[in-house]
Amino acid sequence: MLDHLIRRATVVDGTGGPAYPADVGIRGGRIVVIAEPGTVTEEAVTSEDADGLVLAPGFVDPHTHYDAQLFWDPYATPSMNHGVTTVAGGNCGFTLAPLHPDRPEDADYTRRMMSRVEGMALAALEEGVDWTWSTFREYLDALEGRIAVNAGFMVGHCALRRHVMGADAVGGQPTPAQLDAMLALFHDAMDAGAWGLSTTQSATHSDGDGEPVASRHARPEELLALSRAVGEHEGTQLEAIVAGCLDQFSDEEIDLLVDMTAAAGRPLNWNVLTIDAAVPERVPRQLIPSERARAAGGRIVALTMPILTPMNMSLGTFCALNLIPGWGEILALPVPERIGRLRDPATRAEMLRRADSKEAGVFRRLANFGRYVIGDTYSAANEGLSGRVVNDIAAERGQDPFHCLVEICAADDLRTVLWPMPTDNDPDSWALRQRTWEHEDVMLGGSDAGAHLDRMCGAPYTTRFLGDCLRGRKLLPLTTAVRMLTDDPARLFGLRERGRIEEGFHADLVLFDPERIDAGPATLVSDLPGDSPRLDSKAIGIVSVRVNGVETLRDDKVTGAVPGTVLRSGRDTRTVSTA
């Protein structure tokens, strides 16, 4: 007897091939029958009529930071609401394990680092996670049997360094004995099922003390030793972030990424490739590592987002504005002093100069303050400004846009929510995206779901992208779009029997209405531990999500089931050839 039968669905199977009508039967967590509608005679415990609906493989998000959130939210919301059934975590060099058992202060350091660098609320990290593990295996075991999605995790380079070197991980270099200890610790993690190594060299990544995170101090020989270790385990990967990921790689960064993937003999992915027709030289430059990697026996894949991710800013809390060169020092001042500096015309002029300079890289996109929209306000002086464009308010007041924005925020003691309007929402940029998506070394992803919770909302990229393909710009056919969200990432990670609708594959499935599928607007809710805020987005048109055959979501409501698997390298992933 079948556990469940889905009748008369339009199957888009993830291969990119034509859609077709079918009945799909599930038993024991697997797809066991795919047949012409009306031809399945085996009885089923439950069934449903999916006439007019699309059945696709569950979406695979290749870049998330759900490492902590899964402990208080096993449903990985809002990703699962938007059809995601498998998430890759432990990215950017940051993981919650291993932790040194004799140094309880390391957990506090990790919490403060994650709060600063990944925008996770400190109260949520303190109240929502029990922090009882030390080894990476213990961390994975703590999640096993209690999550609704499938999840695999890289090992963060910062945690490896901190475990072995203690406080010297920031600023120091490992002795030969310490490097050996780091490698032994890393091998233990991969033996336990870690997917490989993630690391960061990005200048934007600082710890809770404002110091460069541990992996930023690693020299190439350390990174290459760890990369070679990755190649000794089945089904493993590399993920790396360097400063040039935000704009354009330096020659030295290209050399490093190519050497790492070649040393490992494993794919390396990075994020995020920003596509903007105003900077036509960026995409060719960012794909040079991929070209060189192929010649060196490796593979480098760039992640890029197929939507413009909703995000908000503030002059009162840490956000992307802090990463503009010269801005971080001012925005870190106590609020009264910060307001005084921001109101100084000379200070504003210098901030604008640096925000629009070449050194600002991709953050130059944030410097057009006249295009910002005012979000939530908190003072009588700002009543009626929510939803208005700064340019319009500035014209009424006879102020330049940045001065106007500063005065609005100052009236709210810098609590004002700001929504920057994207500068790359033009037809030429979308045409460039369409061409770039077709490149063999470019993959959709980079949501950062689980991080930057009150500042951006990348998780709904799946439904918003599909809605755009079906009813918006129609840049891609549905079958291609689904393949890019399912089989492409599944194959990059070597996931065993996932990413397609095929007999024998795991029944990770999403059923949706093609006439409605979309994502609602990003809204701020306070539902994290400690009543901390985050941005959320409702899924539209998602009828059902199944993970390993069990329904986890119906009409945007979680069912409470937790059938997800902690995906472990080797057992659940196979080695992906770079040849």
N, C-alpha and C positions, 0 to 999 in steps of 0.2 A: 504494500500500500504506500502511496505517495504521502509525504508530509503536507505538501501544498501543491496546487496546480493553478497556474496562471493561464487563463484561456484567452485566445484571440488577441494577443498582444502584437504590436508592431515591433519586431525585434531589430534593434541596432546593436550588432554583436561585438563591437569594439575593434574589428579587423579593418574597418574602413570600407568593407563590401556593402552591397545594396541591402537596404532594409527588407524584411520579409515578415509575413504574418505567421504566427506559430503559437502552439500551446507549449508551455515550459513546465516541466515537473521537477520537484525538488524532493530529495530524500537523504537523510543523514548529513545535511549540510552541503550537499553537492547537487549540481544539475545532472539529472539522470535521464531526462528525455526532452528532446526538442522535436516536435512533430507538427504536421499540418493541422490547422484548426479543426477540432471535432474528431480527430482520429485517435486520441488517447483513451483507452478503455480501462486502464487501471484506476481503481478508486483512490480517492485522496481524502485525508482527514479534513482538510479545508481547501477551498478553492475561491477564485474570484474571476470576474469577467473584466478583461482589460481592453475591450474593444475601443478603439480611438486613442489608446494610450501607447506610449513608447516604453519598451523595456530595454534598459541598457545595463552594462556592467557597472558595478559601483565605482565611483570616481576615486582616483588615487591622487592624494595631495603630496607632492614630493618635497615640500619644504614647510614644516610646521615647528612650533615650539610648545607642543602640548605636554611636555615632560612633567610639568607640575599640575596643570589643570585637570588631567585625567584622574587625579586623586580625589578631587571634590566634584568633578563633573565627568563621569565615565562615558558620557554621550558625546564628548568633544563638540559641544555646541559652540557656534552655529554650524560648524563644518558638516556634521552628520545630517542636519536639517536640509542642507543643500546637496545631498546625495553622495557625500564622501564616505566611503566605507573603509579606506586604508589611509593611514597617515604615516609619514616619515618624520621622526623627531630627532632630537639631539644634534641639531644643526649649529653652524656658526662657531663651533668650538666650545659650546656651553651645554653641560649636562649636570644633573643633580647627583651623579655618582661617577667614579668612586669617591667616598669620603673617608678620611683617615679615622680609624676607630679610637685612636688615642688623642685626637684633637677635636673636641666638640665645637670649638670656635670656627672650624672650617665650614660647618653648616651655616653658621651666621654669615660668614664671609660670602658663601655661595648665594644665600638669599639676597643679601644687599647687592651683589653683583648682578643677579638676574633682575632685580628690581630696576637697577640703573640701566643696564645695557639692553634688556628685552622688554622693559616697560611693564613688568608684572607687579601688581600691587604687593607691597611688602606685607601688609596685614593678611592678604590671601595666602602668601607663601608661608607665613608663620602659623596661621590657624587652619589652613586647608590641607597641609601635608604633614605626615608624622615624622619623617626624617629618621627612621629607625634602621636604615641599611648602612653598610659600609662598602661592600663590593658591588660591582656592576650587576653580577648575577642576582644578588639580593634585591637590587632595585627592580630588575625585570620581574623577579618572582613576586614582588609586592604588588605589581599591576596584574599579574596573571589571574584570570577568572573574574575580574571585576570591571572590565571595560566593554563598551558596546561596539567599538570599532576595532579593526585590526591596527596594530601599531608596531613599527620597528624603530630602533634607535641607534644612531651613531654614538661613538664615544667622544666626548668633548676633550680636546687637547688641554684646555685650561684645568679641568679636573685632574687629569693625569699629572700635570706639572705640580699642582697644588698638593696632591697626595704625597708625591715623592719629595718635593723640595720645600714644602711649607711656605712660609712668607717669602722665602728667597725665589719663589716661582715668578714673582713680579720683580723684574730687574736683573735676575741672576741667570747664570748658565749652569746646566747640570754637569757634574763631574762624570767621568766614564762610568763609575759605579751607579750614580743616580740615573744615567741614561739607560743602563741595563735594567735597573729596577722599574723605570717607566715602561720599557718594552715588555718586561715580564707581566706587569700590571695590565698592559694593553692586550697581550696575548690571552690572559685570563678572561678579560671582558669579551673578546671575540669567541673564545671557547664557550662562553655562556650564551652567545647568540647576538652580540653586538654586530651592527652592520658594517663597521669600519671606523674610520677616523674623520672627525670634523675639526677644522681649525680656522682661526682668523688672524690676519695680519692687518686688519683694517684700522685706520686711524680714528674711526668713529667709535670704537669699542673700548670703553673704560669701565673700571670696576666701581664698587660702591664708594671707594675713597677718591675717585677721580683719576686713578692711575691707569696706564695702559694694562689691559688684561694680560694674564700670564703668557698666553701663546704668542702674543705680539713680540715677546722677547726671544722667541726661538730662532735660531739660526738655521740656514738651509740644511746643514748636515743632520740636525735633529729631526727636521721635517721629513727628510729622505729616509732616515732610519725607521721612523714610524710608518712611512709609506711602504717600505719593503716588508714590514711586518704584516701590513694589510694583505699583501699578496700571498702570504702563507696560509690564508684561511679561505674556505669556500664561501662563495656568495657574498663577498664584501665589496665595499665602495670607498671613495674619498669624496669629501665635500670641503671646499676651501673658499674663504673670503679674503680678498686683499683690497687695498685702498682703491685700486683702479676699477673694481667692480662697479663703483658708483658713477664712473664717467668713462675713462679710457685707461687701459693697462699701460704701465711702463714696460720697457724692454726687460728689466730685471724680473718683474712680476710674471711676464710671459714665460721666461726661462724657468722660474720656480714651478709654475703650474704644470708645464710640460714635463719637467724632471720628476715631479711627484707622481703623475699618472704613469709615466714610463717605468719608474722604479717599482710601482705596485703592480703594474700590469692589470689595472682595474680602472673602470670609468671614474672620472672626477666631474662633479657638477658644481656650478657656482651661481650666485644670483646677486643682483637681478639685472638683466639686460634691459636698459631703458631705451625705448625707441622713440625718436623725436625727429621729424623731418627738418627741424631747424638746426640739427646737428648731424648732417648726413654722413660725416666721417666716422661717427661713433660705432655703428654696427660693423662695418668692415674691420675696424681695429679690434673690436671685442671678439671677433671670430678668428683672428690670427692664431690664438693658442690652440683652437680646435684643429686648424689646418696643420700646425706644426706637431701636435700630439699624434696625429695619424701617422706622420712620417717617422715618429719616434717609437711607435708601437703602443701608444696609449690612446685614450679618448677623453675629450673634454666637452661637456655639454653645458650650454648656457640656459638658465631658466629665465623666462620672461612672462609677464602677466598679460592676459588677453583683455583686460579691462583697465579702466582708470580707477584705482583703489580709493574709496572714500576715506579721508583722514581729516582730523581737526588739529588745530594748533592752539597754543596759549603762550602768553608771555609770563605766565605764573608757574607753570610746571614744565618739567623736562620734555622736550619734543624735538622734532627735526630742526627747528629754528636754532636750538642750542648747538647744532653741528655745523652751522655756518662759521667759517673761520673768523675768529675775533668776537663772536657773539656769546660763546659759552661763558666767558669770564664775567660778562655783564649780567647775563640772565641767571647766574648763580649767586648774585648778591642778595642780601636780605631785601624783602619787598620794598620797604620805604626807600632804601638806597638805590635799588634798581629803578624805581619810578623816577627818582631824581636824575639818574644818569640818562634814562630814556627821554626825559624832557629837555635835555641839553642839546641844542641844535648841532653843535660840533660833534657830539657823540653820535647822534642820528646820522649825520652826513658820513662819518667814517664807517658806521655799520652798513649803510647802503652801498658805499663804495666797495667794501669787502664782499658783500652779498652778491654784487654784480660782477665780481672779478673772476678771472680764469681759475684761481685757486679754490673757488667755491664749488667748482665742478657741477655735478647734477643739482646741487642745492641752489644754483642760480635760478632754478624754476620757481623758487619760493619768494623771489625778491620783488615781484610785481604786486605790491600791497594794495593797490587800487582795485584789483580784481578779487580781493578777499570778501567773503560774505560774513556778516556778523551772526554768530549763533546765539547761545544762551547768554543773557546779561543778568546782572545782579544788583543794579542800583537804579534809583529813580531818575538819575541823570541820563541813563541809557534806555529808558522806557520807549518802546516803539522802534528800536533799532534792529531787533532780531529779524533776520532774513533780508536785510538791506545790504547793498554793495558799497564798499568803502569809498569808491570813486564818487558816488552820488552824494554821500554824506560830506565828503571833503569839499566838493564843489559848493554845497550849501554853506559851509562854514568858512570858506576861503582859506583852507589849509592844504598843504601837500598831503598825499594819501598816507604816508607813513606817520607823519605828525598827527593826523586825524585818528589813525588806528591807535597810536600810543595814548592819546587823550581818552578815547573810549575805554581802553583797557585800564587806565589809571583810575577812572571813576569806579571801576569794579574791583579795585585792589588787585588787578591783573588776573582776575578769575574769568574774564570774558572768553568764550569759546569762539575760535576763528576757523572759518572754512575756506582754504585757498582753492580758487578755481583753476583747473588744470590748463596749462599753456599748450599742451600737445593734443588737443581734442579736435584737430583740423583734418580735412580729407587727406592731405598728403601724408600725415603721420599714420593714419589708419591704413592707407595703401602700403606704406613701408612696413607696417606690422604684418599685413597679410603676406607680403613677399618673404619677410624674415621667418615667419612661422613655418614656412615650407622647407627651411634649411635642415639638413639631417642632424646637425649638432645644436639645434634649438628645441627646447621643450617647454610646454606651458607649465607654469607653477611659480612659486615664490610668494605664497599668500602670507607667510609669517603668522598664520593662525595660532592663537594661544599666546602671542606676544603683542606688545604695544597696545594693550587691551582698550585703553580709553582714548587712543589717538588714531587708530586706523582699523579698518575692517576688511581684510582681504579674503576671509573665508568664503564669501558668496560668489567668488569668481566663476565657479562652475555654472550655476544657474543663470547668472547675468550674461555670461558668454553664450550659452546655448540660446537664451532668449534673443540675444542680438543676432545670432546666426539664423534663427528661424523667422524673426519678425522685424529686425532692425536693419543693420548695415548689410547683412547676409554675405559676409566676407567668405564664409566657408559653408559647404553643405553639412547637414546634420551628421552624416555618417563619418565625415572627416573630423568634425569637432569632437564627437564622442570618442573616436580613436585616440585623439590627442589627450583626452582626460582620463583614459583608462589603459589601453594596451601599451601606449608609448611609455608612460612612467613604469608600468608593471614590468616591461621588458628591460628598461634601463636598470632597475633594481634586481632583476632576475627572479621576480616573484613566481613561485611555483603554482601553476593552475589558478592564476588570478588575472583579471584584466580583460577577460572575454566571456561571452556567453557561449559555452561549448560543453558538450556532454563530458562529465568527469571533472569539470572545474568546480571550485568552491562557489556556492550560490551567494555571491556578493552582488546584489541587484538593486537598481533604482527604477521605479515605475513613475513616469511623469506625463503630464498633459502638455503636448507640444503647442497647444494654442495659448497656454498661460504661463509656461515656465519662465521664471524671472526671480529677481531678488528685490525685496523691499528696501526702502531707504535705511541707512545706518542711523540708529537711535541709541542714546545713552541710557543704560539701565544700571542699577546698583544691586546686582545679585551675586557678587563674589563674596567669599568669606570676609568678614569684617565690613560688610556692606560697601565694598569697594566698587567703583564704577567700571563699566566696559561698554564698548560699542557692540550692538547686536543688529542683525538683519533677518527679517522673516523670509522664509522660503515660500515662493509662490508656484503652484502647479506641481509640487512634489507629492505624489499620492502615497508612495510607500518606499521604504528603504529596508533591505534585508542584508544581514551580515551573517555569513556562514549558514544561510537558509532560514534564519530566525528574524522575524520582523522587529525592527528597532524603532521605526518611526512610521506613523500613519497620519496623513494630512497635517504635517508640521507639528505633531504631538509625539513625544517619545513614549514608547510602550513600557519602559522599565526593564526590558530584557538586556542582558550583558553577554552576548555570545561572541564578542570579539576575541581575537587571539593576539598574544604578544609574538610577533613574527621574529624568529631567530635565524640568524645567518646559517647557511648550510642546510638546516632542516627545512626552512621555509623559503630560502632563496638559493638559487644556483649561481655559479660564477658566470659573469657576462664577459665574453671575449672582447678584447680590444684590438684584435688582429683585423 
